[in-house]
């Protein structure tokens, strides 16, 4: 094939990467629980992705997270010594909606 035809056919042209922006936000970014524990907060997930997750390895040991379609709940266990507990968790996204 002649050089001009290869260029016209797209050969030798660097592949363009698809540029997709992932959007993720949650309805609550700071949670407060009483020391009695057992209380839950529901957090809505707003995103342009099909799936999201809250990796259990990144959830504090004194919390339980249950995920559902479009939201998740965080439940804190009792805090018997009533000392302040501060930690964080991470929400990750999966496949982008097309």
C-alpha positions in Angstrom: 0.0 0.0 0.0 1.3 3.5 -0.9 2.1 5.9 2.0 -0.7 8.3 1.2 -3.3 5.5 1.2 -2.1 4.2 4.6 -2.6 7.7 6.1 -6.0 8.0 4.5 -6.9 4.6 5.8 -5.9 5.6 9.3 -2.9 3.4 9.5 0.0 4.8 11.5 -2.3 7.3 13.2 -2.0 7.3 17.0 -5.2 5.9 18.6 -7.2 8.6 20.4 -8.1 7.8 23.9 -11.7 8.2 24.9 -12.0 10.9 27.4 -14.7 10.2 30.0 -15.1 12.2 33.1 -16.3 10.3 36.1 -18.6 12.2 38.5 -19.2 11.1 42.0 -20.7 12.8 45.0 -22.5 11.8 48.1 -25.4 13.4 50.0 -23.5 13.5 53.4 -19.7 13.9 53.8 -19.5 14.1 57.6 -21.3 11.7 60.0 -21.9 12.0 63.7 -23.1 9.2 65.9 -23.9 8.9 69.6 -21.8 6.6 71.8 -24.7 4.3 72.2 -24.2 2.9 68.7 -26.6 1.0 66.6 -27.7 4.1 64.7 -27.4 4.4 61.0 -27.1 7.1 58.3 -28.3 6.6 54.8 -26.0 8.2 52.2 -27.2 8.8 48.6 -24.7 8.3 45.8 -24.8 10.6 42.8 -22.8 9.6 39.8 -22.6 9.0 36.1 -21.4 5.4 36.7 -23.3 2.2 36.7 -21.7 0.7 39.8 -20.1 2.0 43.0 -18.7 0.2 46.0 -17.4 0.9 49.5 -14.4 -1.4 50.0 -14.7 -3.1 53.3 -11.0 -2.9 53.8 -11.4 0.9 54.0 -14.3 1.0 56.5 -13.5 1.6 60.1 -13.7 -1.6 62.3 -16.5 0.0 64.4 -18.7 0.6 61.4 -20.8 -1.6 59.1 -21.7 -0.5 55.6 -24.4 -2.0 53.5 -24.7 -1.0 49.8 -27.9 -0.7 47.7 -28.8 0.7 44.4 -28.1 4.5 44.6 -27.3 4.6 48.3 -25.6 2.9 51.2 -26.0 2.9 55.0 -23.3 3.3 57.6 -24.0 1.9 61.1 -21.8 2.6 64.0 -21.3 0.1 66.8 -21.5 1.2 70.5 -18.5 3.2 71.9 -18.2 1.9 75.5 -15.4 4.2 76.5 -17.1 7.3 74.9 -13.7 8.6 73.6 -14.0 10.4 70.3 -13.6 8.1 67.2 -12.6 9.7 64.0 -12.0 7.9 60.7 -13.0 7.8 57.1 -14.3 5.4 54.4 -13.9 5.4 50.6 -16.5 5.2 47.9 -15.2 4.0 44.5 -16.9 3.9 41.1 -17.0 1.2 38.4 -18.1 1.3 34.8 -19.1 4.6 33.2 -22.6 4.9 31.8 -22.7 5.4 28.1 
